[in-house]
């Protein structure tokens, strides 16, 4: 019980320090991600959110995108260290209407972003 209270307090503290956008499955987001090998270079990643895991400070979201005709999934932490220190900006580009919490069926579709 004490751990749950501490976890809620930590989540509120992180939310107060940095604005965390409301990200849901079906949203098309654009991220500016710092490349770990080269700290000066910032790469832009655009993809559809296919899953979100809510676990206090360990929130994560999974993005699916097409790279050279191949589907690539990336998992990003959302709250840990004021969302991932490699993520510089999160921008919601579009919102698609979905009826599921996990959009894993998009793995079998080629052009899920359209």
PyMOL commands that set and color helices and strands:
alter all, ss='L'
color gray80, all
select helices_A, chain A and resi 2-17+56-58+104-108
alter helices_A, ss='H'
color red, helices_A
select strands_A, chain A and resi 27-34+42-53+60-67+70-77+87-95
alter strands_A, ss='S'
color yellow, strands_A
deselect
rebuild
show_as cartoon
